[in-house]
Amino acid sequence: MIVARVVGFLAGLFLLQATLRSALRTVVVPQGENVRLTRLLFLFLEGIYEPLARRHGDEARRHAVRSRFAPIATVLLAFVWAACVIIAFGPIYWSLGGVTFADAFRLSGSSFTTLGFAPAPNAVSMTLVVIEALLGLGVVALLIAYLPSIYGNFARREEMVTQFEVRAGSPPVPAIYLKRMHLIGWTDRLGSDWESWEKWFEQIEESHTSQPSLALFRSQRSTNSWITTAGAVLDTAAISETALDLPREPQLALTLRAGFLCLRSIALFYRVPLDVDPEADSPISVLRAEFEETLDELAAAGIPVKADREQAWRDFAGWRVNYDEALLALSELCAAPPARWSADRSSRFRRPTLLHPTKWRILPLDSPRSW
């Protein structure tokens, strides 16, 4: 019996410290940490919500079902922490004597919820009752602080997503954005836009790694997503930098660098096996013919395009290779709606499942890059 009580005490202590570490690493630690309990809960709920979403033929209905997944998982996370703390203290109370195994869990539930309907049998247990009650209040305080922070960052992210929708359509398309800006005579005023997007990428990188569930929060409109917007912004900047015959805008390069570092950082947090130092001529998912088609569309709209398209393609591909894999992997992770040059080709990535919570499968590119 003594051995059983020692084992029960150690098992409860192990579960308690694991739960507290999970809560603190998820909510308190400022830099992003990949927490196993959090990851498993989200994968478990995704396994429930994704089949439910696929049952609907209408994209708007699928979007509505998927939109519930991340918020509900975030709230349930607090209840999982609470349940684990209650379960952890059960064998600890039992190991100290004075209560049966069933009464120990009853005492744990009474203490955590601060309801006090079960008295402590001895002084040592009373001390633990006070500690558990404080932990219960702490979990509630973490939730109160965590949710407003998440929704504040979500609102700031979506403000720019909506702004880009107005200018580039929904889903966003780089050619639509450039043609619209040219039509209203704003082609020479894009510098301020690129500076705003540089700051947006920096904010996204910080918030989506310190609060990783944010990446799974979906936009209000079924055709929008933060990740497809990010891809469209980077593609627009890359085309402007490499293929348009306009005065050079140094801010473009800074925005592109901020963007691919942002996507790469988030993808690495989710353990996507990326090449963090790709060669400039490595294959990308955008074909030469697609690039040429976009340039033809821009030229037809009266936007000056560089004559040397061979060099323009090489320069564009040299930028795109820095964010190509991260963009496609995150599009798959977020189950993003179809969008040009991003979610429309993300199926080559297979995100982790509950059975394989850290394993990504990456299929080879359907076609090699055409020069």
C-alpha positions in Angstrom: 0.0 0.0 0.0 2.8 2.4 0.8 4.4 1.8 -2.6 1.0 2.4 -4.3 0.7 5.7 -2.4 4.2 6.8 -3.4 3.5 5.9 -7.0 0.2 7.8 -6.8 1.9 10.9 -5.3 4.6 10.9 -8.0 2.1 10.3 -10.8 -0.1 13.2 -9.6 3.0 15.4 -9.2 4.2 14.6 -12.7 0.8 15.4 -14.3 0.5 18.6 -12.3 3.9 20.0 -13.4 3.2 18.9 -17.0 -0.1 20.8 -17.0 1.3 23.9 -15.4 4.2 23.9 -17.8 1.8 23.6 -20.7 -0.3 26.5 -19.5 2.6 28.8 -18.7 4.4 28.0 -22.0 1.2 28.6 -24.0 0.1 31.8 -22.4 2.8 33.4 -20.4 6.1 32.8 -22.2 6.4 35.5 -24.9 8.3 33.6 -27.5 6.5 30.8 -29.3 6.8 27.3 -27.8 5.4 24.1 -29.4 3.5 22.5 -26.5 2.5 18.9 -26.8 -0.8 19.1 -24.9 -2.0 22.1 -26.9 -0.9 20.5 -30.2 -2.7 17.3 -29.4 -6.0 19.0 -28.4 -6.0 21.1 -31.6 -5.3 18.0 -33.8 -8.0 16.0 -32.0 -10.6 18.7 -32.6 -9.5 19.3 -36.1 -10.1 15.6 -36.7 -13.7 16.2 -35.7 -14.4 19.6 -37.4 -12.7 18.9 -40.8 -14.9 15.9 -41.7 -17.9 17.9 -40.7 -16.9 20.8 -42.9 -16.2 18.5 -45.9 -19.8 17.2 -45.7 -21.0 20.5 -47.0 -20.9 21.2 -50.7 -21.1 24.9 -50.3 -17.9 26.7 -49.6 -19.6 29.3 -47.3 -21.0 26.4 -45.1 -17.6 24.7 -45.0 -16.0 28.0 -43.9 -18.6 28.5 -41.2 -17.9 25.1 -39.7 -14.1 25.5 -39.9 -14.4 29.0 -38.3 -15.7 27.4 -35.1 -12.7 25.1 -34.7 -9.9 27.4 -33.5 -12.0 29.6 -31.1 -13.6 26.5 -29.5 -10.3 24.7 -29.2 -8.8 27.8 -27.5 -11.5 28.0 -24.9 -11.5 24.2 -24.4 -7.8 24.4 -23.7 -8.5 26.1 -20.4 -11.0 23.4 -19.4 -8.4 20.7 -20.3 -5.9 22.4 -18.0 -8.5 22.6 -15.2 -9.4 18.9 -15.6 -5.8 17.9 -15.6 -5.1 19.8 -12.4 -8.1 18.2 -10.7 -7.0 14.8 -11.9 -3.4 15.4 -10.8 -4.4 16.4 -7.2 -6.6 13.3 -6.8 -3.8 10.8 -6.3 -1.8 13.3 -4.3 -4.6 13.7 -1.7 -5.1 9.9 -1.7 -1.4 9.3 -1.1 -1.5 11.5 2.1 -4.2 9.3 3.7 -7.5 10.0 5.3 -9.6 9.7 2.2 -10.7 7.0 -0.2 -9.6 7.3 -3.9 -13.1 8.5 -4.9 -13.2 11.1 -2.1 -9.7 12.3 -3.1 -11.0 13.4 -6.5 -14.1 14.9 -4.8 -11.8 16.9 -2.6 -9.7 18.0 -5.6 -12.8 19.2 -7.5 -14.0 21.1 -4.4 -10.6 22.7 -3.9 -10.0 23.7 -7.5 -13.4 25.3 -7.9 -13.2 26.9 -4.4 -16.7 25.6 -3.6 -15.5 24.0 -0.4 -18.1 21.2 -0.3 -15.4 18.6 0.7 -13.3 19.1 3.9 -9.6 18.3 4.1 -8.9 15.4 6.3 -5.6 16.7 7.8 -3.3 19.7 7.9 -1.1 18.7 5.0 -4.1 18.2 2.8 -5.5 21.6 3.9 -2.2 23.2 2.7 -2.6 21.5 -0.7 -6.3 22.6 -0.8 -5.2 26.2 -0.6 -2.5 25.7 -3.3 -5.0 24.0 -5.6 -7.6 26.8 -5.1 -4.9 29.4 -6.0 -4.1 27.4 -9.1 -7.8 27.4 -10.0 -7.9 31.1 -9.8 -4.7 31.3 -11.8 -6.1 29.3 -14.7 -9.2 31.6 -14.8 -6.9 34.6 -14.7 -4.8 33.2 -17.6 -8.0 32.7 -19.7 -9.3 36.2 -18.9 -5.9 37.7 -20.1 -5.4 35.3 -23.0 -8.6 35.6 -25.0 -8.7 39.5 -25.2 -5.1 39.4 -26.4 -5.9 36.9 -29.1 -8.9 38.8 -30.4 -7.1 42.1 -30.3 -4.3 40.6 -32.5 -6.9 39.0 -34.7 -8.7 42.3 -35.3 -5.5 44.1 -36.2 -4.6 41.3 -38.7 -8.0 41.3 -40.3 -8.1 45.1 -40.8 -5.3 44.8 -43.3 -6.8 41.7 -44.9 -10.0 43.6 -45.5 -8.1 46.6 -46.9 -6.3 44.5 -49.4 -9.6 42.8 -50.4 -10.9 46.2 -51.4 -7.9 46.8 -53.7 -7.1 43.3 -54.9 -10.4 41.4 -54.9 -11.5 38.4 -52.9 -9.6 36.1 -53.1 -6.8 38.6 -53.7 -5.0 38.6 -57.1 -1.8 40.6 -57.7 -2.8 41.6 -61.2 -6.1 43.0 -60.0 -4.3 45.1 -57.4 -1.8 46.6 -59.8 -4.4 47.3 -62.5 -6.7 49.0 -60.0 -3.9 51.2 -58.6 -2.9 52.1 -62.2 -6.4 52.9 -63.1 -6.9 55.4 -60.3 -3.4 56.9 -60.8 -1.8 55.6 -57.6 1.0 53.6 -59.2 3.6 56.1 -57.9 2.1 56.2 -54.4 2.6 52.5 -53.5 5.6 53.2 -51.2 3.4 54.0 -48.2 1.4 50.8 -48.8 4.6 48.7 -48.8 5.7 50.2 -45.5 2.4 49.4 -43.9 2.7 45.8 -45.1 6.2 45.5 -43.8 4.9 46.5 -40.3 2.0 44.0 -40.8 4.3 41.1 -41.5 6.4 42.0 -38.4 3.3 42.1 -36.2 2.0 38.8 -37.7 5.3 37.0 -37.0 5.3 38.1 -33.4 1.7 37.4 -32.7 1.3 34.1 -34.6 4.3 32.5 -32.9 3.6 33.7 -29.4 -0.1 32.9 -29.8 0.0 30.1 -32.4 -3.7 29.4 -32.4 -4.2 32.7 -34.2 -2.9 31.2 -37.4 -6.0 28.9 -37.4 -8.5 31.8 -36.8 -10.3 32.3 -40.1 -11.4 35.5 -41.7 -15.0 36.6 -41.7 -15.4 36.2 -45.5 -15.2 32.7 -46.9 -13.0 33.7 -49.8 -10.4 35.5 -47.6 -7.6 34.3 -45.4 -4.6 36.0 -43.8 -2.2 33.5 -45.4 -3.5 33.9 -49.0 -3.5 37.7 -48.5 0.1 37.4 -47.3 1.0 35.4 -50.4 -0.8 37.9 -52.7 1.0 40.9 -51.1 4.4 39.2 -51.5 3.7 38.2 -55.1 2.5 41.7 -55.9 5.7 43.2 -54.4 7.9 40.7 -56.2 6.2 41.4 -59.6 6.5 45.2 -58.9 10.2 44.8 -58.0 11.3 42.6 -60.8 9.0 43.0 -63.8 7.5 46.5 -63.9 9.3 49.3 -65.6 8.8 51.9 -62.9 11.1 54.0 -60.7 12.7 51.7 -58.2 11.1 51.6 -54.7 13.6 50.5 -52.0 10.7 49.8 -49.6 9.7 46.8 -51.8 12.8 44.8 -50.9 12.3 45.5 -47.2 8.7 44.4 -47.4 9.6 41.2 -49.3 12.2 40.3 -46.7 9.9 41.0 -43.8 7.3 38.9 -45.5 9.3 35.8 -46.2 11.0 35.9 -42.8 7.5 36.1 -41.2 6.1 33.1 -43.1 9.3 31.1 -42.6 9.2 31.7 -38.9 5.6 30.6 -38.5 6.1 27.6 -40.7 9.2 26.5 -38.7 7.1 26.9 -35.5 4.7 24.4 -36.9 7.7 22.2 -37.8 7.4 22.4 -41.5 10.6 20.9 -43.0 11.7 24.0 -44.9 14.9 24.8 -46.8 15.9 27.9 -44.9 18.6 28.8 -47.4 17.3 27.9 -50.8 19.3 28.4 -54.0 18.0 31.2 -56.3 17.3 28.7 -59.1 15.5 26.1 -56.9 12.1 25.0 -58.3 9.0 27.0 -57.3 5.3 26.2 -57.6 4.6 29.1 -60.0 5.2 28.2 -63.7 6.9 30.5 -66.2 3.7 30.4 -68.3 1.7 31.7 -65.4 4.1 34.5 -64.8 4.1 35.5 -68.5 0.3 35.5 -68.5 0.2 37.9 -65.6 2.7 40.2 -67.4 0.7 40.1 -70.6 -2.4 41.1 -68.5 -0.6 44.0 -66.9 0.8 45.2 -70.3 -2.6 45.1 -71.8 -3.9 47.4 -69.0 -1.2 49.9 -69.9 1.2 49.2 -67.0 4.8 49.4 -68.2 6.5 46.0 -68.2 10.2 45.4 -68.5 11.3 44.3 -72.0 13.7 41.6 -70.7 11.2 39.1 -69.5 13.8 36.4 -69.1 15.6 38.4 -66.5 12.3 39.5 -64.9 11.3 35.8 -64.5 14.7 34.9 -63.0 14.5 37.8 -60.5 10.9 37.0 -59.6 11.7 33.3 -59.0 14.7 34.4 -56.9 12.3 36.2 -54.6 9.5 33.7 -54.6 11.8 30.8 -53.7 12.2 32.4 -50.3 8.6 32.0 -49.3 7.2 29.5 -51.8 7.2 26.4 -49.5 6.2 28.3 -46.4 3.3 29.9 -48.1 1.9 26.6 -49.5 2.4 24.7 -46.2 0.7 27.4 -44.2 -2.2 27.5 -46.7 -2.6 23.8 -46.2 -2.4 24.2 -42.4 -5.1 26.8 -42.4 -7.3 25.0 -44.9 -7.3 28.3 -46.8 -9.8 29.0 -49.5 -8.6 28.6 -53.1 -6.4 31.6 -54.1 -4.1 32.1 -57.0 -0.5 30.9 -56.6 -1.0 29.8 -53.0 -3.9 27.7 -51.7 -4.7 26.5 -55.2 -1.6 24.4 -55.1 -1.1 23.7 -51.4 -2.2 20.1 -51.7 1.3 18.9 -52.2 1.7 19.5 -48.4 0.0 17.1 -46.0 -0.3 18.6 -42.5 0.2 16.5 -39.3 -2.6 14.3 -37.9 -3.4 13.1 -34.4 -1.6 9.8 -35.1 1.4 11.6 -36.5 1.3 15.0 -34.6 4.7 16.3 -35.9 5.0 14.7 -39.3 4.5 16.7 -42.5 4.4 14.9 -45.8 5.6 16.9 -48.9 4.9 15.7 -52.4 7.2 16.7 -55.2 6.2 19.6 -57.4 3.8 18.6 -60.2 6.0 20.3 -62.8 9.5 21.7 -62.6 10.0 25.4 -63.1 10.1 26.3 -66.7 12.8 28.7 -67.9 
